[in-house]
Amino acid sequence: MEAFWISLVVIFVAELGDKSQLMAMTFATRFKPWPVLAGITLATALVHLASVALGGFAGDLLPTTTIAVIAGIAFLGFALWTLRGDELTDEESQKATRTTRSAIIAVGVAFFLAELGDKTMLATITLATQHGWLGTWIGSTVGMVAADALAIMVGRMLGKHLPEKIIRYGAAAAFAIFGVVLIVDALV
């Protein structure tokens, strides 16, 4: 359960202000919310399953202290990445709005490709090096889907983006705190 809750919170925070949320908002203006959420869930479950497999493999090869320090540094990097911000390119925005095929397939494929190498995938790999794969997989998937569901609701209700600057700073601060805690715990 610890892996589930840690992963849920970390990935939820990581997803705030991410390009995926912008994609979710865009798809929500084109399709009904449930198919969008279903596509996001399927893509996220697949990407995060691969992520925990990679993280579990790396976790078995490296000493625990080394993993914790690397994970802490990675989270500090995620904080800087979050401060830099993510934006949807014009091409990505046009793809999201003009897709006429099945919403679930369109959203699923778009999210799967967008998440490969994204900070939430890397954060999931990092978490899986230290926690059980099943709890990390389910928690990270639920955290990302919850954050994107929030984006869908906000996108549908307000038709605007969340206050990007506040979200970016809050998410970056959370990553920095997680990173410092990991490093301090490993070295103390």
N, C-alpha and C positions, 0 to 999 in steps of 0.2 A: 504493500500500500504506500510505503514511503516513496518508492520510485514513481508510482502513479501521480501522487500529489506534487512532488517536486517537478516532474516533467510537465504536468498540466500547467502549473503556474509559470514556469520558465518559458515554455513555448507560447503560452497565451500572451505574455509580456513581449516576447520576441516578435510576435506577429503584429502587434499594434503598430500601425503606421507603415507596415511592409507593403511591397508591391502587390502581394497576394490580396490584401484587403482592398486595395484600389481595384484589382481585377474583380473581386467579389461584388463591390459596389457597381461596377460597370455592367457585369452580367446581370445583376439584380434589376437594372433599369430595362433590360431586354427580355428577360425570362421571369417566370414565376419563381418565388423564393425556394420552394422545396426541391425542384430539379437542380437548381444551382447548388444548394447545400448538399444534395446527394452526390453530385459530381465532385465537389470539394472533398467530401468524406472519402470517397473511393480513391481519389488520387493521393490524398494525404496518408491514408492507411498503407498504400503501396510504397510510397516514398519513405515513410517512417519505418516500415518493416525492414527495408533495405538499410536504412540508417542504423537501426539498432543491431542488425547483423554485423555491419562494419564496426560499430562501437564495441560490441561484445568481443569480436575477434581481436581488436586492438587492445582491449582491456585484459585479455588473457596473456598477451605477449609482453606487456610492459609492467614494471613495478608500480604499486599503488601510489607512492609519493610522486613519481614522475608523471603519472597520469593526472593527478590532482593539480600539479603545478602547470602542466600543459593546458588542462581544462580551464584553470583560472586565467591564464594568459589568453586563451581563446575567448573567454567571456569578456575580458577587457577589450579585445579586438572587436567583438560583437557590439560593445558599447560605442566604440568609435564608428563602426559601420552604420549603426543606427543613427548616430548624430549626422552622418553624411546624408542620410535619407534615401528613400527609394521613390522613383517616379515611374509611372506607366508611360511608355513611349507612345507616340502617335500611332505607330503600326500596331502595337499591342492593344491599344484602345479601339482601333478600327476593327480588328479581328474579333474582339469581344462583342461589339455592337452589331456586326453584320452577319454573324453566324446564324444560319437558318436550320441546320441539322438538329438532331436531338440535343436538347439543352444539357442533359446529363453527360453525353459523350463529349460535346464541345467543351464544357466546363472541366470535365475530368482530364481530358488531354491537355488543355491549356494549363491547368494547375499542376499536373504531373511534370510537364516540361519546365514550368516556371520555378518549381521547387527544387529541381536538381541543382545542387551546389549552392542553394540559398542559405541564408544564415540560420533558418529554422531547421534545415536538414543537418547542417554542421553542429548546431546546438544539440540536436537529438543524438547524433553520433557521440558527441562529448558526454552527454548524460549517460548513455548506454555503457560507456567505459567504466562507470562507477556504480551503476544501479542495475537491477534485474531487467532483462530485455522485455519481458511481457508488460510489467508495470510502466516502463519507459515508453514502450510502443503505444499502449493504450492511452496513457496520460498525455503524451505529446500529440497524439492524434486528436484527442478530445480538446486539448488546449487550443490547437490550431483551428479546429472546426468551430469552437466557441467564439474565438476572436473574429473569424470570418462571418459567422452568423450575426455577430454584433455589427459588422460592416454592412451586411445585407440589410439588416433592420434600419440602420441609420441611413444608408443609401436610399432605401425605399421611402422612409418617412420624411427625411429632410431634403433629399436630393442634392446634398452637399457633402463635402469631405469633413471628417472630424478636424478639430483644431490641430493641424499637423505639427506645429512647433511644440505644443505642450505634450502631445503623445510621444514625439521623438525624444524630447528631453527626459520624460518619465521612463521610457523604455531603456534609454541609454544609461540612466542612473541605476535602474534595476540590474542591468547586465554588469555594470561596474561593481556593484555591491556583491553580486554572486561571484564575480571573478576574484575580488579581494578576499572574500570569505574562503573560497576554495584554496587560494594560495596560502593564507594564514593557517588554515587547518592542516595543510600538508606540511608546512615547515615548522609548526609548533609541536 
